[in-house]
Amino acid sequence: MTRRATLIVVPREVSVRELRNRTAEVVAAVRSGERLSLTVNRTPVADIVPHAPAHDPWVASTTLRRIVEEAGADDRLLDDLAVVRGTTIDES
């Protein structure tokens, strides 16, 4: 039986002072994909991570209908979605 080692990636710590004095180097590290942990008095306070563009989880109804037709989903799926589409969300 072979055991696999689990690789845990621990972000490099960057103090507020280092960030202030070496901003360009810190930004370059993040730009290259490195994840950093910002610290104040050696206590982590924030993560500095590469930007990931948010994607819109919604798709056009025509796209959804095409997916349903191609996938051969349950015939009642569109009826169920019509019920959900008719509900409102309380934003309070």
N, CA, C and O atoms as a GROMACS GRO file, in nm:
protein
  368
    1MET      N    1   0.084  -0.118   0.000
    1MET     CA    2   0.000   0.000   0.000
    1MET      C    3   0.089   0.125   0.000
    1MET      O    4   0.180   0.137   0.082
    2THR      N    5   0.062   0.216  -0.092
    2THR     CA    6   0.142   0.337  -0.105
    2THR      C    7   0.071   0.452  -0.035
    2THR      O    8  -0.050   0.471  -0.052
    3ARG      N    9   0.146   0.526   0.043
    3ARG     CA   10   0.090   0.643   0.110
    3ARG      C   11   0.128   0.768   0.033
    3ARG      O   12   0.242   0.783  -0.010
    4ARG      N   13   0.034   0.854   0.014
    4ARG     CA   14   0.059   0.979  -0.055
    4ARG      C   15   0.078   1.090   0.047
    4ARG      O   16   0.005   1.100   0.145
    5ALA      N   17   0.177   1.173   0.021
    5ALA     CA   18   0.200   1.288   0.108
    5ALA      C   19   0.104   1.399   0.068
    5ALA      O   20   0.078   1.420  -0.050
    6THR      N   21   0.051   1.468   0.166
    6THR     CA   22  -0.038   1.580   0.140
    6THR      C   23   0.045   1.708   0.144
    6THR      O   24   0.112   1.737   0.243
    7LEU      N   25   0.040   1.782   0.035
    7LEU     CA   26   0.113   1.907   0.027
    7LEU      C   27   0.024   2.020   0.076
    7LEU      O   28  -0.083   2.045   0.021
    8ILE      N   29   0.070   2.087   0.179
    8ILE     CA   30  -0.004   2.202   0.233
    8ILE      C   31   0.073   2.327   0.197
    8ILE      O   32   0.189   2.343   0.235
    9VAL      N   33   0.009   2.416   0.123
    9VAL     CA   34   0.074   2.540   0.083
    9VAL      C   35   0.043   2.645   0.187
    9VAL      O   36  -0.072   2.685   0.205
   10VAL      N   37   0.147   2.691   0.256
   10VAL     CA   38   0.132   2.794   0.357
   10VAL      C   39   0.174   2.926   0.295
   10VAL      O   40   0.285   2.938   0.244
   11PRO      N   41   0.086   3.026   0.298
   11PRO     CA   42   0.122   3.153   0.236
   11PRO      C   43   0.240   3.217   0.308
   11PRO      O   44   0.255   3.207   0.430
   12ARG      N   45   0.324   3.282   0.229
   12ARG     CA   46   0.438   3.355   0.288
   12ARG      C   47   0.383   3.474   0.364
   12ARG      O   48   0.290   3.541   0.318
   13GLU      N   49   0.440   3.500   0.480
   13GLU     CA   50   0.395   3.614   0.560
   13GLU      C   51   0.469   3.741   0.518
   13GLU      O   52   0.590   3.740   0.495
   14VAL      N   53   0.393   3.849   0.511
   14VAL     CA   54   0.447   3.979   0.477
   14VAL      C   55   0.399   4.076   0.584
   14VAL      O   56   0.278   4.092   0.604
   15SER      N   57   0.493   4.140   0.652
   15SER     CA   58   0.453   4.236   0.754
   15SER      C   59   0.409   4.366   0.689
   15SER      O   60   0.440   4.393   0.574
   16VAL      N   61   0.336   4.445   0.765
   16VAL     CA   62   0.291   4.575   0.715
   16VAL      C   63   0.414   4.659   0.680
   16VAL      O   64   0.413   4.732   0.580
   17ARG      N   65   0.518   4.651   0.760
   17ARG     CA   66   0.640   4.726   0.732
   17ARG      C   67   0.702   4.681   0.600
   17ARG      O   68   0.742   4.764   0.518
   18GLU      N   69   0.710   4.549   0.577
   18GLU     CA   70   0.765   4.498   0.451
   18GLU      C   71   0.678   4.543   0.333
   18GLU      O   72   0.730   4.580   0.228
   19LEU      N   73   0.548   4.540   0.351
   19LEU     CA   74   0.458   4.584   0.245
   19LEU      C   75   0.483   4.731   0.212
   19LEU      O   76   0.487   4.769   0.095
   20ARG      N   77   0.501   4.812   0.315
   20ARG     CA   78   0.526   4.955   0.295
   20ARG      C   79   0.660   4.978   0.225
   20ARG      O   80   0.670   5.060   0.134
   21ASN      N   81   0.763   4.906   0.270
   21ASN     CA   82   0.898   4.930   0.217
   21ASN      C   83   0.925   4.860   0.083
   21ASN      O   84   1.014   4.903   0.009
   22ARG      N   85   0.851   4.755   0.052
   22ARG     CA   86   0.879   4.676  -0.068
   22ARG      C   87   0.751   4.649  -0.147
   22ARG      O   88   0.729   4.538  -0.196
   23THR      N   89   0.668   4.751  -0.159
   23THR     CA   90   0.538   4.735  -0.223
   23THR      C   91   0.548   4.674  -0.362
   23THR      O   92   0.474   4.582  -0.394
   24ALA      N   93   0.637   4.724  -0.444
   24ALA     CA   94   0.649   4.675  -0.581
   24ALA      C   95   0.684   4.527  -0.583
   24ALA      O   96   0.632   4.452  -0.666
   25GLU      N   97   0.772   4.483  -0.493
   25GLU     CA   98   0.810   4.341  -0.488
   25GLU      C   99   0.693   4.253  -0.442
   25GLU      O  100   0.674   4.143  -0.492
   26VAL      N  101   0.617   4.303  -0.345
   26VAL     CA  102   0.501   4.228  -0.295
   26VAL      C  103   0.396   4.216  -0.405
   26VAL      O  104   0.340   4.109  -0.427
   27VAL      N  105   0.371   4.327  -0.475
   27VAL     CA  106   0.273   4.324  -0.584
   27VAL      C  107   0.321   4.230  -0.694
   27VAL      O  108   0.240   4.156  -0.750
   28ALA      N  109   0.448   4.230  -0.725
   28ALA     CA  110   0.502   4.140  -0.828
   28ALA      C  111   0.484   3.994  -0.787
   28ALA      O  112   0.451   3.909  -0.870
   29ALA      N  113   0.504   3.964  -0.658
   29ALA     CA  114   0.486   3.827  -0.611
   29ALA      C  115   0.341   3.782  -0.627
   29ALA      O  116   0.314   3.671  -0.671
   30VAL      N  117   0.248   3.870  -0.590
   30VAL     CA  118   0.105   3.837  -0.603
   30VAL      C  119   0.067   3.826  -0.750
   30VAL      O  120  -0.009   3.737  -0.789
   31ARG      N  121   0.119   3.915  -0.830
   31ARG     CA  122   0.091   3.912  -0.974
   31ARG      C  123   0.138   3.781  -1.037
   31ARG      O  124   0.078   3.733  -1.134
   32SER      N  125   0.246   3.724  -0.984
   32SER     CA  126   0.298   3.598  -1.038
   32SER      C  127   0.224   3.476  -0.983
   32SER      O  128   0.257   3.363  -1.016
   33GLY      N  129   0.123   3.500  -0.898
   33GLY     CA  130   0.041   3.390  -0.848
   33GLY      C  131   0.063   3.352  -0.704
   33GLY      O  132  -0.004   3.263  -0.653
   34GLU      N  133   0.154   3.419  -0.637
   34GLU     CA  134   0.182   3.385  -0.496
   34GLU      C  135   0.072   3.440  -0.405
   34GLU      O  136   0.021   3.549  -0.425
   35ARG      N  137   0.038   3.361  -0.304
   35ARG     CA  138  -0.058   3.403  -0.202
   35ARG      C  139   0.021   3.447  -0.080
   35ARG      O  140   0.113   3.378  -0.038
   36LEU      N  141  -0.013   3.562  -0.024
   36LEU     CA  142   0.060   3.616   0.090
   36LEU      C  143  -0.034   3.638   0.208
   36LEU      O  144  -0.155   3.656   0.191
   37SER      N  145   0.024   3.635   0.326
   37SER     CA  146  -0.052   3.663   0.447
   37SER      C  147   0.004   3.790   0.509
   37SER      O  148   0.121   3.794   0.548
   38LEU      N  149  -0.078   3.893   0.518
   38LEU     CA  150  -0.035   4.020   0.575
   38LEU      C  151  -0.042   4.011   0.727
   38LEU      O  152  -0.142   3.969   0.783
   39THR      N  153   0.067   4.052   0.793
   39THR     CA  154   0.072   4.042   0.939
   39THR      C  155   0.095   4.178   1.004
   39THR      O  156   0.158   4.267   0.946
   40VAL      N  157   0.043   4.190   1.124
   40VAL     CA  158   0.069   4.305   1.210
   40VAL      C  159   0.117   4.247   1.342
   40VAL      O  160   0.045   4.169   1.405
   41ASN      N  161   0.236   4.283   1.383
   41ASN     CA  162   0.298   4.226   1.504
   41ASN      C  163   0.295   4.074   1.501
   41ASN      O  164   0.264   4.009   1.600
   42ARG      N  165   0.328   4.018   1.385
   42ARG     CA  166   0.335   3.873   1.359
   42ARG      C  167   0.200   3.801   1.366
   42ARG      O  168   0.195   3.678   1.368
   43THR      N  169   0.092   3.877   1.370
   43THR     CA  170  -0.041   3.818   1.372
   43THR      C  171  -0.105   3.837   1.234
   43THR      O  172  -0.117   3.950   1.187
   44PRO      N  173  -0.146   3.728   1.170
   44PRO     CA  174  -0.209   3.742   1.038
   44PRO      C  175  -0.339   3.822   1.048
   44PRO      O  176  -0.423   3.796   1.134
   45VAL      N  177  -0.353   3.921   0.959
   45VAL     CA  178  -0.473   4.003   0.959
   45VAL      C  179  -0.547   4.001   0.826
   45VAL      O  180  -0.666   4.034   0.820
   46ALA      N  181  -0.479   3.961   0.718
   46ALA     CA  182  -0.544   3.959   0.587
   46ALA      C  183  -0.465   3.870   0.492
   46ALA      O  184  -0.346   3.846   0.510
   47ASP      N  185  -0.534   3.823   0.392
   47ASP     CA  186  -0.469   3.747   0.285
   47ASP      C  187  -0.462   3.835   0.162
   47ASP      O  188  -0.558   3.904   0.127
   48ILE      N  189  -0.347   3.832   0.097
   48ILE     CA  190  -0.330   3.903  -0.029
   48ILE      C  191  -0.318   3.794  -0.135
   48ILE      O  192  -0.221   3.718  -0.136
   49VAL      N  193  -0.416   3.789  -0.222
   49VAL     CA  194  -0.422   3.680  -0.320
   49VAL      C  195  -0.435   3.738  -0.460
   49VAL      O  196  -0.483   3.850  -0.477
   50PRO      N  197  -0.393   3.663  -0.561
   50PRO     CA  198  -0.411   3.710  -0.698
   50PRO      C  199  -0.557   3.733  -0.728
   50PRO      O  200  -0.645   3.662  -0.680
   51HIS      N  201  -0.582   3.833  -0.809
   51HIS     CA  202  -0.720   3.867  -0.846
   51HIS      C  203  -0.779   3.756  -0.933
   51HIS      O  204  -0.715   3.706  -1.025
   52ALA      N  205  -0.901   3.720  -0.902
   52ALA     CA  206  -0.975   3.623  -0.982
   52ALA      C  207  -1.104   3.691  -1.026
   52ALA      O  208  -1.188   3.723  -0.943
   53PRO      N  209  -1.120   3.712  -1.156
   53PRO     CA  210  -1.242   3.779  -1.201
   53PRO      C  211  -1.366   3.700  -1.162
   53PRO      O  212  -1.370   3.578  -1.178
   54ALA      N  213  -1.464   3.770  -1.112
   54ALA     CA  214  -1.589   3.704  -1.074
   54ALA      C  215  -1.665   3.667  -1.201
   54ALA      O  216  -1.664   3.742  -1.299
   55HIS      N  217  -1.730   3.556  -1.197
   55HIS     CA  218  -1.812   3.519  -1.312
   55HIS      C  219  -1.958   3.522  -1.271
   55HIS      O  220  -1.994   3.490  -1.158
   56ASP      N  221  -2.039   3.560  -1.364
   56ASP     CA  222  -2.182   3.572  -1.341
   56ASP      C  223  -2.243   3.431  -1.343
   56ASP      O  224  -2.233   3.362  -1.444
   57PRO      N  225  -2.306   3.388  -1.233
   57PRO     CA  226  -2.361   3.253  -1.229
   57PRO      C  227  -2.488   3.236  -1.312
   57PRO      O  228  -2.535   3.125  -1.334
   58TRP      N  229  -2.543   3.348  -1.358
   58TRP     CA  230  -2.668   3.341  -1.433
   58TRP      C  231  -2.640   3.321  -1.582
   58TRP      O  232  -2.542   3.373  -1.635
   59VAL      N  233  -2.727   3.247  -1.646
   59VAL     CA  234  -2.717   3.228  -1.790
   59VAL      C  235  -2.850   3.269  -1.853
   59VAL      O  236  -2.954   3.270  -1.787
   60ALA      N  237  -2.844   3.302  -1.979
   60ALA     CA  238  -2.966   3.342  -2.050
   60ALA      C  239  -3.061   3.224  -2.057
   60ALA      O  240  -3.019   3.108  -2.062
   61SER      N  241  -3.191   3.253  -2.057
   61SER     CA  242  -3.291   3.146  -2.061
   61SER      C  243  -3.277   3.062  -2.187
   61SER      O  244  -3.303   2.942  -2.185
   62THR      N  245  -3.237   3.125  -2.298
   62THR     CA  246  -3.219   3.048  -2.422
   62THR      C  247  -3.106   2.947  -2.406
   62THR      O  248  -3.114   2.836  -2.458
   63THR      N  249  -3.002   2.986  -2.335
   63THR     CA  250  -2.890   2.895  -2.309
   63THR      C  251  -2.934   2.780  -2.220
   63THR      O  252  -2.900   2.664  -2.245
   64LEU      N  253  -3.011   2.812  -2.117
   64LEU     CA  254  -3.060   2.708  -2.026
   64LEU      C  255  -3.150   2.609  -2.100
   64LEU      O  256  -3.140   2.488  -2.081
   65ARG      N  257  -3.236   2.661  -2.184
   65ARG     CA  258  -3.326   2.573  -2.260
   65ARG      C  259  -3.246   2.482  -2.353
   65ARG      O  260  -3.277   2.363  -2.367
   66ARG      N  261  -3.141   2.537  -2.417
   66ARG     CA  262  -3.057   2.456  -2.506
   66ARG      C  263  -2.987   2.345  -2.427
   66ARG      O  264  -2.979   2.231  -2.473
   67ILE      N  265  -2.935   2.379  -2.308
   67ILE     CA  266  -2.869   2.280  -2.224
   67ILE      C  267  -2.966   2.169  -2.185
   67ILE      O  268  -2.932   2.051  -2.191
   68VAL      N  269  -3.086   2.208  -2.145
   68VAL     CA  270  -3.187   2.110  -2.104
   68VAL      C  271  -3.222   2.018  -2.221
   68VAL      O  272  -3.235   1.897  -2.205
   69GLU      N  273  -3.238   2.077  -2.339
   69GLU     CA  274  -3.272   1.996  -2.457
   69GLU      C  275  -3.160   1.900  -2.492
   69GLU      O  276  -3.185   1.783  -2.524
   70GLU      N  277  -3.036   1.947  -2.486
   70GLU     CA  278  -2.922   1.862  -2.523
   70GLU      C  279  -2.893   1.755  -2.418
   70GLU      O  280  -2.849   1.645  -2.452
   71ALA      N  281  -2.916   1.787  -2.292
   71ALA     CA  282  -2.882   1.695  -2.184
   71ALA      C  283  -2.992   1.592  -2.160
   71ALA      O  284  -2.968   1.491  -2.094
   72GLY      N  285  -3.109   1.617  -2.212
   72GLY     CA  286  -3.218   1.524  -2.188
   72GLY      C  287  -3.259   1.521  -2.041
   72GLY      O  288  -3.282   1.414  -1.984
   73ALA      N  289  -3.268   1.638  -1.982
   73ALA     CA  290  -3.304   1.647  -1.840
   73ALA      C  291  -3.449   1.606  -1.819
   73ALA      O  292  -3.525   1.587  -1.914
   74ASP      N  293  -3.486   1.594  -1.696
   74ASP     CA  294  -3.622   1.561  -1.655
   74ASP      C  295  -3.720   1.655  -1.726
   74ASP      O  296  -3.700   1.777  -1.728
   75ASP      N  297  -3.825   1.600  -1.782
   75ASP     CA  298  -3.924   1.679  -1.856
   75ASP      C  299  -3.989   1.787  -1.771
   75ASP      O  300  -4.035   1.888  -1.824
   76ARG      N  301  -3.994   1.767  -1.640
   76ARG     CA  302  -4.060   1.864  -1.553
   76ARG      C  303  -3.965   1.972  -1.502
   76ARG      O  304  -4.008   2.059  -1.425
   77LEU      N  305  -3.837   1.969  -1.541
   77LEU     CA  306  -3.741   2.067  -1.492
   77LEU      C  307  -3.784   2.209  -1.524
   77LEU      O  308  -3.779   2.296  -1.437
   78LEU      N  309  -3.826   2.234  -1.646
   78LEU     CA  310  -3.867   2.370  -1.681
   78LEU      C  311  -3.988   2.415  -1.600
   78LEU      O  312  -3.999   2.533  -1.567
   79ASP      N  313  -4.079   2.322  -1.566
   79ASP     CA  314  -4.192   2.358  -1.480
   79ASP      C  315  -4.143   2.397  -1.341
   79ASP      O  316  -4.191   2.494  -1.283
   80ASP      N  317  -4.047   2.320  -1.289
   80ASP     CA  318  -3.990   2.352  -1.157
   80ASP      C  319  -3.920   2.488  -1.160
   80ASP      O  320  -3.934   2.567  -1.067
   81LEU      N  321  -3.846   2.514  -1.267
   81LEU     CA  322  -3.777   2.642  -1.278
   81LEU      C  323  -3.876   2.758  -1.290
   81LEU      O  324  -3.850   2.867  -1.240
   82ALA      N  325  -3.988   2.735  -1.356
   82ALA     CA  326  -4.090   2.840  -1.369
   82ALA      C  327  -4.144   2.878  -1.232
   82ALA      O  328  -4.171   2.995  -1.206
   83VAL      N  329  -4.160   2.780  -1.144
   83VAL     CA  330  -4.207   2.808  -1.008
   83VAL      C  331  -4.104   2.892  -0.934
   83VAL      O  332  -4.140   2.990  -0.867
   84VAL      N  333  -3.977   2.855  -0.944
   84VAL     CA  334  -3.871   2.928  -0.876
   84VAL      C  335  -3.859   3.069  -0.933
   84VAL      O  336  -3.840   3.165  -0.859
   85ARG      N  337  -3.868   3.079  -1.064
   85ARG     CA  338  -3.855   3.210  -1.129
   85ARG      C  339  -3.964   3.305  -1.081
   85ARG      O  340  -3.942   3.426  -1.078
   86GLY      N  341  -4.079   3.254  -1.043
   86GLY     CA  342  -4.189   3.338  -0.998
   86GLY      C  343  -4.175   3.387  -0.854
   86GLY      O  344  -4.251   3.474  -0.812
   87THR      N  345  -4.080   3.332  -0.780
   87THR     CA  346  -4.063   3.374  -0.641
   87THR      C  347  -3.977   3.498  -0.634
   87THR      O  348  -3.899   3.526  -0.724
   88THR      N  349  -3.991   3.572  -0.525
   88THR     CA  350  -3.908   3.690  -0.503
   88THR      C  351  -3.823   3.669  -0.380
   88THR      O  352  -3.855   3.587  -0.294
   89ILE      N  353  -3.714   3.742  -0.373
   89ILE     CA  354  -3.622   3.732  -0.259
   89ILE      C  355  -3.638   3.858  -0.175
   89ILE      O  356  -3.634   3.969  -0.227
   90ASP      N  357  -3.657   3.840  -0.047
   90ASP     CA  358  -3.668   3.952   0.046
   90ASP      C  359  -3.528   4.003   0.070
   90ASP      O  360  -3.445   3.931   0.126
   91GLU      N  361  -3.499   4.126   0.030
   91GLU     CA  362  -3.363   4.181   0.042
   91GLU      C  363  -3.340   4.253   0.173
   91GLU      O  364  -3.239   4.321   0.189
   92SER      N  365  -3.431   4.239   0.267
   92SER     CA  366  -3.411   4.311   0.395
   92SER      C  367  -3.320   4.237   0.487
   92SER      O  368  -3.293   4.283   0.598
   0.00000   0.00000   0.00000
